[in-house]
Amino acid sequence: MSHWNGFVKAAATGGIAVLLLANEATAEDFVNTGYFGDVAIKGYDPVAYFTDDKAVEGSPQYSHHWLGATWYFASAEHRDMFAKDPGKYAPQYGGYCADGVSFGTVTTNIDPKAWRIIDGKLYISYDPGAAEGLVKNPTKVVDSQKHWSEVQNILISEKAQKDWQHPSAQQLTNR
């Protein structure tokens, strides 16, 4: 019985910590910048998907900071278009793999060349087959919309775990 009480206390404490951290989560926590750095969608130009109908690598020369991430563009014109209306050009689900989100999972590794625009929205996937699956099976987009809040909770939990294991200097001074 004492093991059960210990489990309940640990679960309650962990649950409270996750709830507190969830209140601190912001939209920037949901922009996929890969495993290292702060560059969104591996440095590809989100506007080019719409204007050039292809994946185009951006340049640090034409960058814009939005939602805690740096976004690269192929031109000043694309950067300015994005800055005026980022919601129009930014990928759905913060650039996380849309196919993974459709299953309620986080897939950080994406292929910026594996993309589709569906109903005026950009979806990026981990490989071309997954991107094509979004078109061939429209329920995947519906499923990804249903599961996005679950995925956000996973991202909050992962961030809390990472912050707990590797506190920043700011967090250490606040303790």
Secondary structure, 3 states (H helix, E strand, C coil): CHHHHHHHHHHHHHHHHHHHHHHHCCHHHHCCCCCCCCEHHHHECHHHHHHCCCCCECEEEEEEEECCEEEEECCHHHHHHHHHCHHHHCCHHHHCCHHHHHCCCCCCCCEEEEEEEECCEEEEECCHHHHHHHHHCCHHHHHHHHHHHHHHHHHHHHHHHHHHHCCCHHHHHHC
